[in-house]
Amino acid sequence: MFYAVSVPRKSPLVIGHRGAPGYRPEHSRSSYELALAMGVDAVEPDVVATKDGVLVVRHENEISGTTDVADHPEFADRKTTKRVDGEALTGWFTEDFTWDELATLRSRERLPKVRLSSASFDGSQAILRLIDLLDIVREGSAEHGREIGVVLEVKHATYFASIGLDLVPLIERDLRAAGWADGELPLIVESFESTVLAQLKARGIPASYIYLIEATGRPFDLLTAQGRQALTYPATVTPTGLDGLVGVVDGVSVNKRMLLEKGNTIVADAHARGLTVFTWTCRPENAFLSPEYRGQGGKSAYGDYEAEWGAIAATGVDGVFVDHPDLGVGFFRS
């Protein structure tokens, strides 16, 4: 049964953000398998599409930072500049490759200067498809003797639709083919765009639907449709904004900076409306901690992450995304 996340939890769900990227290159097989072994409640894959309609697990459709594509001379002419969600990006993009071509690439650590140990695994693992990840989680649930969920993040849905790659039917296809669309396995679907959440929900996929919220800016789908009249992300989690989400989504997942702001009432306001609240991303390294929790030793050293995580837990949040699942499980699970 998928998570009834609209019910506030005594201890938050601990979600392996892209697996266990504190220890292995994100979205790699070993990253996910390590997260499952470390006791997470769920893992979070991001999905983007290839030109032949295969959903692959990558944080972005631009893949120069997480694969060895730049080392493949046969793909040198694929390097280009595009505007994705209004931002100019230069590199190599999944939608310019077939799945067979992407399968020749190998994963790399995205933050090698911060995560030196993870970078030692560079070049050893292939890219995963969504169907591969779903099988890994199903098999991991059986191996570890507990129900483990998937928090599926849909990336750049408006952009992909604009180039003729509608992600909605592709996601439905893979979920149904893998047995994750019948309500028997724990599934959460999330996106920074509410439009794609509504489209997937309308197709009858039984899941909890979570609206991702940035600390600034506007969602690209609403900005495209409404221009500057589109509701900002911060306005979406005010009491009035949350009123508009009731019955539309099951909850929100906010940038942790929003929960760390003094006097914020996001969690209480959401709970009062029957909405759940997740937050991202809990990481121990100084590079990612709020300034007041940073310590000595540079960006890769661990700061006073327990104090920051304690402040987050004190808000009553229902789920946390973590890069180091062992630390997350040890701290948040009561």
C-alpha positions as YAML, in Angstrom:
chain: A
units: angstrom
residues:
- id: 1
  name: MET
  ca: [0.00, 0.00, 0.00]
- id: 2
  name: PHE
  ca: [1.38, 3.44, -0.87]
- id: 3
  name: TYR
  ca: [2.21, 5.74, 2.01]
- id: 4
  name: ALA
  ca: [-0.70, 7.61, 3.56]
- id: 5
  name: VAL
  ca: [1.57, 10.59, 3.99]
- id: 6
  name: SER
  ca: [-1.24, 13.03, 4.76]
- id: 7
  name: VAL
  ca: [-1.17, 11.66, 8.31]
- id: 8
  name: PRO
  ca: [1.55, 13.39, 10.38]
- id: 9
  name: ARG
  ca: [4.24, 10.96, 11.58]
- id: 10
  name: LYS
  ca: [5.90, 10.69, 14.98]
- id: 11
  name: SER
  ca: [9.25, 10.23, 13.25]
- id: 12
  name: PRO
  ca: [9.85, 11.30, 9.67]
- id: 13
  name: LEU
  ca: [10.26, 9.02, 6.71]
- id: 14
  name: VAL
  ca: [13.96, 8.76, 5.91]
- id: 15
  name: ILE
  ca: [14.39, 8.92, 2.15]
- id: 16
  name: GLY
  ca: [17.65, 8.10, 0.39]
- id: 17
  name: HIS
  ca: [18.11, 11.13, -1.86]
- id: 18
  name: ARG
  ca: [19.35, 9.66, -5.18]
- id: 19
  name: GLY
  ca: [20.33, 6.60, -3.14]
- id: 20
  name: ALA
  ca: [23.31, 7.14, -0.86]
- id: 21
  name: PRO
  ca: [25.25, 9.86, -2.72]
- id: 22
  name: GLY
  ca: [27.32, 10.72, 0.31]
- id: 23
  name: TYR
  ca: [29.15, 7.45, -0.34]
- id: 24
  name: ARG
  ca: [28.58, 6.46, -3.99]
- id: 25
  name: PRO
  ca: [27.94, 8.40, -7.23]
- id: 26
  name: GLU
  ca: [24.32, 9.53, -7.22]
- id: 27
  name: HIS
  ca: [21.72, 7.41, -9.00]
- id: 28
  name: SER
  ca: [24.14, 4.51, -9.44]
- id: 29
  name: ARG
  ca: [23.20, 0.93, -8.65]
- id: 30
  name: SER
  ca: [25.60, 0.79, -5.71]
- id: 31
  name: SER
  ca: [24.22, 4.09, -4.37]
- id: 32
  name: TYR
  ca: [20.71, 2.65, -4.22]
- id: 33
  name: GLU
  ca: [21.75, -0.75, -2.92]
- id: 34
  name: LEU
  ca: [23.73, 0.88, -0.13]
- id: 35
  name: ALA
  ca: [20.77, 3.08, 0.83]
- id: 36
  name: LEU
  ca: [18.50, 0.05, 1.05]
- id: 37
  name: ALA
  ca: [21.03, -1.80, 3.20]
- id: 38
  name: MET
  ca: [21.35, 1.22, 5.52]
- id: 39
  name: GLY
  ca: [17.67, 1.10, 6.39]
- id: 40
  name: VAL
  ca: [15.91, 3.88, 4.48]
- id: 41
  name: ASP
  ca: [12.14, 3.93, 4.23]
- id: 42
  name: ALA
  ca: [12.33, 4.91, 0.55]
- id: 43
  name: VAL
  ca: [14.69, 6.08, -2.17]
- id: 44
  name: GLU
  ca: [14.30, 8.97, -4.57]
- id: 45
  name: PRO
  ca: [15.08, 8.59, -8.28]
- id: 46
  name: ASP
  ca: [14.85, 11.57, -10.65]
- id: 47
  name: VAL
  ca: [13.67, 10.72, -14.16]
- id: 48
  name: VAL
  ca: [14.41, 12.28, -17.54]
- id: 49
  name: ALA
  ca: [13.92, 10.91, -21.05]
- id: 50
  name: THR
  ca: [16.01, 9.75, -23.98]
- id: 51
  name: LYS
  ca: [15.16, 10.62, -27.59]
- id: 52
  name: ASP
  ca: [13.60, 7.16, -28.02]
- id: 53
  name: GLY
  ca: [11.36, 7.53, -24.98]
- id: 54
  name: VAL
  ca: [13.27, 5.59, -22.35]
- id: 55
  name: LEU
  ca: [13.12, 7.01, -18.83]
- id: 56
  name: VAL
  ca: [16.56, 7.16, -17.24]
- id: 57
  name: VAL
  ca: [17.54, 7.96, -13.69]
- id: 58
  name: ARG
  ca: [19.55, 11.20, -13.70]
- id: 59
  name: HIS
  ca: [19.23, 14.35, -11.65]
- id: 60
  name: GLU
  ca: [19.28, 16.47, -14.81]
- id: 61
  name: ASN
  ca: [18.93, 15.90, -18.53]
- id: 62
  name: GLU
  ca: [22.32, 17.61, -18.89]
- id: 63
  name: ILE
  ca: [24.73, 14.80, -18.02]
- id: 64
  name: SER
  ca: [28.29, 16.12, -18.35]
- id: 65
  name: GLY
  ca: [28.68, 16.40, -14.57]
- id: 66
  name: THR
  ca: [27.48, 12.89, -13.70]
- id: 67
  name: THR
  ca: [28.78, 10.74, -16.57]
- id: 68
  name: ASP
  ca: [31.92, 10.30, -18.67]
- id: 69
  name: VAL
  ca: [30.17, 11.52, -21.84]
- id: 70
  name: ALA
  ca: [32.86, 14.15, -22.47]
- id: 71
  name: ASP
  ca: [35.43, 11.36, -22.79]
- id: 72
  name: HIS
  ca: [33.55, 9.73, -25.68]
- id: 73
  name: PRO
  ca: [34.83, 11.19, -28.97]
- id: 74
  name: GLU
  ca: [31.92, 9.63, -30.83]
- id: 75
  name: PHE
  ca: [29.59, 11.97, -28.95]
- id: 76
  name: ALA
  ca: [31.67, 15.15, -29.19]
- id: 77
  name: ASP
  ca: [29.32, 16.69, -31.75]
- id: 78
  name: ARG
  ca: [26.36, 16.28, -29.39]
- id: 79
  name: LYS
  ca: [27.62, 19.01, -27.09]
- id: 80
  name: THR
  ca: [25.27, 21.98, -27.35]
- id: 81
  name: THR
  ca: [23.59, 24.83, -25.48]
- id: 82
  name: LYS
  ca: [19.89, 24.72, -24.62]
- id: 83
  name: ARG
  ca: [17.45, 26.61, -22.46]
- id: 84
  name: VAL
  ca: [15.90, 24.32, -19.87]
- id: 85
  name: ASP
  ca: [13.28, 25.89, -17.61]
- id: 86
  name: GLY
  ca: [14.50, 29.28, -18.78]
- id: 87
  name: GLU
  ca: [18.16, 28.64, -17.92]
- id: 88
  name: ALA
  ca: [20.91, 28.37, -20.53]
- id: 89
  name: LEU
  ca: [22.89, 25.15, -20.11]
- id: 90
  name: THR
  ca: [25.81, 23.85, -22.15]
- id: 91
  name: GLY
  ca: [26.68, 20.18, -22.31]
- id: 92
  name: TRP
  ca: [25.22, 16.87, -23.38]
- id: 93
  name: PHE
  ca: [21.50, 16.14, -22.96]
- id: 94
  name: THR
  ca: [19.70, 12.82, -22.54]
- id: 95
  name: GLU
  ca: [17.10, 13.71, -25.17]
- id: 96
  name: ASP
  ca: [19.84, 13.78, -27.82]
- id: 97
  name: PHE
  ca: [20.79, 10.15, -27.18]
- id: 98
  name: THR
  ca: [19.10, 6.80, -27.63]
- id: 99
  name: TRP
  ca: [19.03, 4.47, -24.67]
- id: 100
  name: ASP
  ca: [21.55, 2.17, -26.38]
- id: 101
  name: GLU
  ca: [23.95, 5.10, -26.65]
- id: 102
  name: LEU
  ca: [23.50, 6.20, -23.04]
- id: 103
  name: ALA
  ca: [24.08, 2.63, -21.91]
- id: 104
  name: THR
  ca: [27.71, 2.96, -23.05]
- id: 105
  name: LEU
  ca: [28.35, 5.77, -20.54]
- id: 106
  name: ARG
  ca: [29.51, 5.37, -16.95]
- id: 107
  name: SER
  ca: [28.58, 7.32, -13.84]
- id: 108
  name: ARG
  ca: [30.74, 9.91, -12.10]
- id: 109
  name: GLU
  ca: [30.57, 11.71, -8.77]
- id: 110
  name: ARG
  ca: [28.98, 15.11, -9.27]
- id: 111
  name: LEU
  ca: [30.88, 16.75, -6.38]
- id: 112
  name: PRO
  ca: [34.34, 15.16, -6.46]
- id: 113
  name: LYS
  ca: [36.02, 17.92, -4.42]
- id: 114
  name: VAL
  ca: [33.52, 17.46, -1.58]
- id: 115
  name: ARG
  ca: [33.04, 13.69, -1.83]
- id: 116
  name: LEU
  ca: [36.44, 12.24, -2.64]
- id: 117
  name: SER
  ca: [35.57, 8.73, -1.49]
- id: 118
  name: SER
  ca: [32.51, 8.59, -3.72]
- id: 119
  name: ALA
  ca: [34.59, 9.78, -6.66]
- id: 120
  name: SER
  ca: [36.76, 6.69, -6.30]
- id: 121
  name: PHE
  ca: [33.87, 4.73, -7.83]
- id: 122
  name: ASP
  ca: [33.87, 6.83, -11.00]
- id: 123
  name: GLY
  ca: [33.67, 4.89, -14.24]
- id: 124
  name: SER
  ca: [32.50, 1.62, -12.71]
- id: 125
  name: GLN
  ca: [28.72, 1.78, -13.12]
- id: 126
  name: ALA
  ca: [26.27, 2.24, -15.96]
- id: 127
  name: ILE
  ca: [23.26, 4.56, -16.05]
- id: 128
  name: LEU
  ca: [20.01, 3.06, -14.75]
- id: 129
  name: ARG
  ca: [16.63, 3.13, -16.39]
- id: 130
  name: LEU
  ca: [13.58, 3.74, -14.22]
- id: 131
  name: ILE
  ca: [12.53, 0.13, -14.70]
- id: 132
  name: ASP
  ca: [15.95, -0.99, -13.43]
- id: 133
  name: LEU
  ca: [15.56, 1.12, -10.30]
- id: 134
  name: LEU
  ca: [12.07, -0.20, -9.61]
- id: 135
  name: ASP
  ca: [13.40, -3.75, -9.81]
- id: 136
  name: ILE
  ca: [16.29, -2.89, -7.46]
- id: 137
  name: VAL
  ca: [13.88, -1.57, -4.83]
- id: 138
  name: ARG
  ca: [11.48, -4.51, -5.17]
- id: 139
  name: GLU
  ca: [14.36, -6.98, -4.82]
- id: 140
  name: GLY
  ca: [15.86, -4.98, -1.96]
- id: 141
  name: SER
  ca: [12.58, -5.02, -0.07]
- id: 142
  name: ALA
  ca: [12.54, -8.82, -0.28]
- id: 143
  name: GLU
  ca: [16.22, -9.12, 0.65]
- id: 144
  name: HIS
  ca: [15.98, -6.84, 3.69]
- id: 145
  name: GLY
  ca: [12.57, -8.08, 4.81]
- id: 146
  name: ARG
  ca: [10.80, -4.75, 4.91]
- id: 147
  name: GLU
  ca: [8.65, -2.59, 2.65]
- id: 148
  name: ILE
  ca: [10.73, 0.06, 0.91]
- id: 149
  name: GLY
  ca: [9.15, 2.80, -1.17]
- id: 150
  name: VAL
  ca: [9.99, 4.88, -4.20]
- id: 151
  name: VAL
  ca: [9.72, 8.67, -4.25]
- id: 152
  name: LEU
  ca: [9.70, 9.37, -7.97]
- id: 153
  name: GLU
  ca: [10.72, 12.90, -8.97]
- id: 154
  name: VAL
  ca: [9.58, 14.07, -12.39]
- id: 155
  name: LYS
  ca: [12.09, 16.51, -13.88]
- id: 156
  name: HIS
  ca: [11.44, 19.28, -16.42]
- id: 157
  name: ALA
  ca: [8.05, 18.02, -17.55]
- id: 158
  name: THR
  ca: [7.06, 21.23, -19.36]
- id: 159
  name: TYR
  ca: [10.39, 21.36, -21.16]
- id: 160
  name: PHE
  ca: [10.21, 17.74, -22.27]
- id: 161
  name: ALA
  ca: [6.62, 18.15, -23.49]
- id: 162
  name: SER
  ca: [7.74, 21.17, -25.54]
- id: 163
  name: ILE
  ca: [10.20, 19.00, -27.50]
- id: 164
  name: GLY
  ca: [7.71, 16.20, -28.09]
- id: 165
  name: LEU
  ca: [8.63, 13.96, -25.17]
- id: 166
  name: ASP
  ca: [5.60, 13.93, -22.89]
- id: 167
  name: LEU
  ca: [6.81, 12.28, -19.69]
- id: 168
  name: VAL
  ca: [3.35, 11.38, -18.40]
- id: 169
  name: PRO
  ca: [2.59, 8.37, -20.63]
- id: 170
  name: LEU
  ca: [6.20, 7.20, -20.31]
- id: 171
  name: ILE
  ca: [5.99, 7.23, -16.51]
- id: 172
  name: GLU
  ca: [2.64, 5.46, -16.54]
- id: 173
  name: ARG
  ca: [4.03, 2.85, -18.94]
- id: 174
  name: ASP
  ca: [7.01, 2.03, -16.74]
- id: 175
  name: LEU
  ca: [5.11, 2.06, -13.45]
- id: 176
  name: ARG
  ca: [2.44, -0.27, -14.80]
- id: 177
  name: ALA
  ca: [4.95, -2.58, -16.48]
- id: 178
  name: ALA
  ca: [6.95, -2.87, -13.25]
- id: 179
  name: GLY
  ca: [3.90, -3.42, -11.02]
- id: 180
  name: TRP
  ca: [4.24, -0.10, -9.19]
- id: 181
  name: ALA
  ca: [0.91, 1.35, -10.33]
- id: 182
  name: ASP
  ca: [-1.56, -0.91, -8.58]
- id: 183
  name: GLY
  ca: [-1.35, 0.56, -5.07]
- id: 184
  name: GLU
  ca: [0.37, -2.44, -3.49]
- id: 185
  name: LEU
  ca: [3.86, -0.95, -3.36]
- id: 186
  name: PRO
  ca: [4.68, 2.35, -1.59]
- id: 187
  name: LEU
  ca: [4.86, 5.07, -4.23]
- id: 188
  name: ILE
  ca: [5.17, 8.83, -3.92]
- id: 189
  name: VAL
  ca: [5.34, 11.07, -6.97]
- id: 190
  name: GLU
  ca: [6.84, 14.54, -6.67]
- id: 191
  name: SER
  ca: [7.69, 17.45, -8.94]
- id: 192
  name: PHE
  ca: [8.44, 21.16, -8.90]
- id: 193
  name: GLU
  ca: [5.60, 21.42, -11.45]
- id: 194
  name: SER
  ca: [2.06, 20.83, -10.22]
- id: 195
  name: THR
  ca: [0.72, 20.34, -13.75]
- id: 196
  name: VAL
  ca: [2.44, 17.00, -14.27]
- id: 197
  name: LEU
  ca: [1.31, 15.81, -10.85]
- id: 198
  name: ALA
  ca: [-2.30, 16.52, -11.81]
- id: 199
  name: GLN
  ca: [-1.85, 14.72, -15.13]
- id: 200
  name: LEU
  ca: [-0.44, 11.60, -13.50]
- id: 201
  name: LYS
  ca: [-3.10, 11.63, -10.81]
- id: 202
  name: ALA
  ca: [-5.79, 11.89, -13.51]
- id: 203
  name: ARG
  ca: [-4.47, 8.67, -15.06]
- id: 204
  name: GLY
  ca: [-5.44, 6.81, -11.93]
- id: 205
  name: ILE
  ca: [-1.96, 5.98, -10.66]
- id: 206
  name: PRO
  ca: [-2.39, 5.30, -6.93]
- id: 207
  name: ALA
  ca: [0.33, 7.26, -5.17]
- id: 208
  name: SER
  ca: [0.82, 10.15, -2.80]
- id: 209
  name: TYR
  ca: [1.46, 13.34, -4.76]
- id: 210
  name: ILE
  ca: [3.93, 15.85, -3.35]
- id: 211
  name: TYR
  ca: [4.57, 19.37, -4.65]
- id: 212
  name: LEU
  ca: [8.25, 20.34, -4.45]
- id: 213
  name: ILE
  ca: [8.82, 23.89, -3.26]
- id: 214
  name: GLU
  ca: [11.91, 26.02, -3.79]
- id: 215
  name: ALA
  ca: [12.87, 28.85, -1.45]
- id: 216
  name: THR
  ca: [12.61, 31.40, -4.28]
- id: 217
  name: GLY
  ca: [11.19, 31.77, -7.77]
- id: 218
  name: ARG
  ca: [8.17, 30.44, -9.63]
- id: 219
  name: PRO
  ca: [7.40, 26.98, -11.04]
- id: 220
  name: PHE
  ca: [8.24, 26.81, -14.74]
- id: 221
  name: ASP
  ca: [4.91, 25.26, -15.79]
- id: 222
  name: LEU
  ca: [2.90, 28.09, -14.21]
- id: 223
  name: LEU
  ca: [5.36, 30.74, -15.37]
- id: 224
  name: THR
  ca: [4.97, 29.45, -18.93]
- id: 225
  name: ALA
  ca: [1.16, 29.49, -18.69]
- id: 226
  name: GLN
  ca: [0.58, 32.60, -16.57]
- id: 227
  name: GLY
  ca: [3.71, 34.72, -16.80]
- id: 228
  name: ARG
  ca: [4.52, 36.92, -13.83]
- id: 229
  name: GLN
  ca: [1.02, 36.34, -12.46]
- id: 230
  name: ALA
  ca: [2.08, 32.81, -11.51]
- id: 231
  name: LEU
  ca: [2.17, 32.15, -7.78]
- id: 232
  name: THR
  ca: [5.69, 32.10, -6.36]
- id: 233
  name: TYR
  ca: [6.98, 29.09, -4.48]
- id: 234
  name: PRO
  ca: [7.12, 30.98, -1.14]
- id: 235
  name: ALA
  ca: [3.55, 32.19, -1.61]
- id: 236
  name: THR
  ca: [2.43, 28.60, -2.21]
- id: 237
  name: VAL
  ca: [3.26, 27.62, 1.37]
- id: 238
  name: THR
  ca: [1.54, 30.55, 3.06]
- id: 239
  name: PRO
  ca: [-1.79, 29.68, 4.69]
- id: 240
  name: THR
  ca: [-3.67, 31.04, 1.68]
- id: 241
  name: GLY
  ca: [-1.44, 29.18, -0.76]
- id: 242
  name: LEU
  ca: [-1.82, 25.94, 1.17]
- id: 243
  name: ASP
  ca: [-5.60, 26.35, 1.08]
- id: 244
  name: GLY
  ca: [-5.33, 26.11, -2.69]
- id: 245
  name: LEU
  ca: [-3.47, 22.79, -2.50]
- id: 246
  name: VAL
  ca: [-6.07, 20.95, -0.44]
- id: 247
  name: GLY
  ca: [-7.57, 18.21, -2.57]
- id: 248
  name: VAL
  ca: [-5.02, 18.86, -5.31]
- id: 249
  name: VAL
  ca: [-1.89, 17.27, -3.79]
- id: 250
  name: ASP
  ca: [-1.20, 15.31, -0.65]
- id: 251
  name: GLY
  ca: [1.60, 17.51, 0.59]
- id: 252
  name: VAL
  ca: [4.61, 19.67, -0.09]
- id: 253
  name: SER
  ca: [8.36, 19.13, 0.06]
- id: 254
  name: VAL
  ca: [10.21, 22.30, 0.90]
- id: 255
  name: ASN
  ca: [13.77, 23.50, 0.71]
- id: 256
  name: LYS
  ca: [15.16, 23.04, 4.24]
- id: 257
  name: ARG
  ca: [16.10, 26.73, 4.37]
- id: 258
  name: MET
  ca: [12.39, 27.49, 4.64]
- id: 259
  name: LEU
  ca: [12.00, 25.33, 7.74]
- id: 260
  name: LEU
  ca: [15.09, 26.85, 9.34]
- id: 261
  name: GLU
  ca: [13.76, 30.38, 9.02]
- id: 262
  name: LYS
  ca: [12.91, 31.76, 12.43]
- id: 263
  name: GLY
  ca: [9.20, 31.87, 13.13]
- id: 264
  name: ASN
  ca: [8.10, 29.82, 10.10]
- id: 265
  name: THR
  ca: [4.87, 27.86, 10.55]
- id: 266
  name: ILE
  ca: [4.85, 25.84, 7.33]
- id: 267
  name: VAL
  ca: [4.56, 22.42, 8.95]
- id: 268
  name: ALA
  ca: [1.84, 23.44, 11.40]
- id: 269
  name: ASP
  ca: [-0.10, 25.28, 8.69]
- id: 270
  name: ALA
  ca: [0.12, 22.32, 6.33]
- id: 271
  name: HIS
  ca: [-0.88, 19.80, 9.00]
- id: 272
  name: ALA
  ca: [-3.87, 21.92, 9.91]
- id: 273
  name: ARG
  ca: [-5.05, 21.42, 6.32]
- id: 274
  name: GLY
  ca: [-4.34, 17.70, 6.21]
- id: 275
  name: LEU
  ca: [-1.20, 18.14, 4.11]
- id: 276
  name: THR
  ca: [2.10, 16.46, 4.79]
- id: 277
  name: VAL
  ca: [5.51, 18.16, 4.70]
- id: 278
  name: PHE
  ca: [8.85, 16.77, 3.54]
- id: 279
  name: THR
  ca: [12.14, 18.65, 3.37]
- id: 280
  name: TRP
  ca: [15.36, 18.45, 1.37]
- id: 281
  name: THR
  ca: [18.20, 17.86, 1.74]
- id: 282
  name: CYS
  ca: [19.83, 16.89, 5.05]
- id: 283
  name: ARG
  ca: [23.57, 16.66, 4.51]
- id: 284
  name: PRO
  ca: [26.36, 16.72, 7.13]
- id: 285
  name: GLU
  ca: [29.12, 18.49, 5.19]
- id: 286
  name: ASN
  ca: [29.92, 22.14, 5.84]
- id: 287
  name: ALA
  ca: [29.30, 22.89, 2.17]
- id: 288
  name: PHE
  ca: [25.59, 22.26, 2.64]
- id: 289
  name: LEU
  ca: [24.89, 23.34, 6.22]
- id: 290
  name: SER
  ca: [23.39, 26.68, 7.14]
- id: 291
  name: PRO
  ca: [26.19, 29.07, 8.17]
- id: 292
  name: GLU
  ca: [25.50, 28.85, 11.88]
- id: 293
  name: TYR
  ca: [26.08, 25.08, 11.86]
- id: 294
  name: ARG
  ca: [29.34, 25.00, 9.90]
- id: 295
  name: GLY
  ca: [32.59, 23.96, 11.55]
- id: 296
  name: GLN
  ca: [36.28, 23.75, 10.84]
- id: 297
  name: GLY
  ca: [37.98, 21.67, 8.17]
- id: 298
  name: GLY
  ca: [36.65, 23.02, 4.91]
- id: 299
  name: LYS
  ca: [33.68, 22.20, 2.72]
- id: 300
  name: SER
  ca: [33.97, 18.41, 2.86]
- id: 301
  name: ALA
  ca: [34.29, 18.21, 6.66]
- id: 302
  name: TYR
  ca: [31.23, 17.48, 8.78]
- id: 303
  name: GLY
  ca: [29.87, 20.42, 10.70]
- id: 304
  name: ASP
  ca: [27.34, 20.44, 13.53]
- id: 305
  name: TYR
  ca: [24.79, 18.69, 11.36]
- id: 306
  name: GLU
  ca: [23.01, 17.15, 14.34]
- id: 307
  name: ALA
  ca: [22.07, 20.63, 15.59]
- id: 308
  name: GLU
  ca: [20.70, 21.58, 12.18]
- id: 309
  name: TRP
  ca: [18.84, 18.31, 11.80]
- id: 310
  name: GLY
  ca: [17.47, 18.71, 15.31]
- id: 311
  name: ALA
  ca: [16.02, 22.09, 14.38]
- id: 312
  name: ILE
  ca: [14.42, 20.52, 11.32]
- id: 313
  name: ALA
  ca: [13.01, 17.58, 13.30]
- id: 314
  name: ALA
  ca: [11.57, 19.97, 15.87]
- id: 315
  name: THR
  ca: [9.23, 21.41, 13.24]
- id: 316
  name: GLY
  ca: [7.35, 18.09, 13.11]
- id: 317
  name: VAL
  ca: [8.27, 17.41, 9.48]
- id: 318
  name: ASP
  ca: [6.95, 14.15, 8.01]
- id: 319
  name: GLY
  ca: [9.84, 13.15, 5.76]
- id: 320
  name: VAL
  ca: [13.49, 14.05, 5.21]
- id: 321
  name: PHE
  ca: [15.75, 13.49, 2.24]
- id: 322
  name: VAL
  ca: [19.26, 12.45, 3.21]
- id: 323
  name: ASP
  ca: [22.52, 11.85, 1.31]
- id: 324
  name: HIS
  ca: [24.03, 9.69, 4.07]
- id: 325
  name: PRO
  ca: [21.31, 7.15, 4.92]
- id: 326
  name: ASP
  ca: [23.10, 5.64, 7.91]
- id: 327
  name: LEU
  ca: [23.36, 9.06, 9.57]
- id: 328
  name: GLY
  ca: [19.78, 9.91, 8.64]
- id: 329
  name: VAL
  ca: [18.33, 6.67, 9.98]
- id: 330
  name: GLY
  ca: [20.42, 6.94, 13.15]
- id: 331
  name: PHE
  ca: [19.35, 10.50, 13.84]
- id: 332
  name: PHE
  ca: [15.73, 10.78, 12.72]
- id: 333
  name: ARG
  ca: [14.27, 7.38, 13.50]
- id: 334
  name: SER
  ca: [12.93, 7.24, 17.02]
...
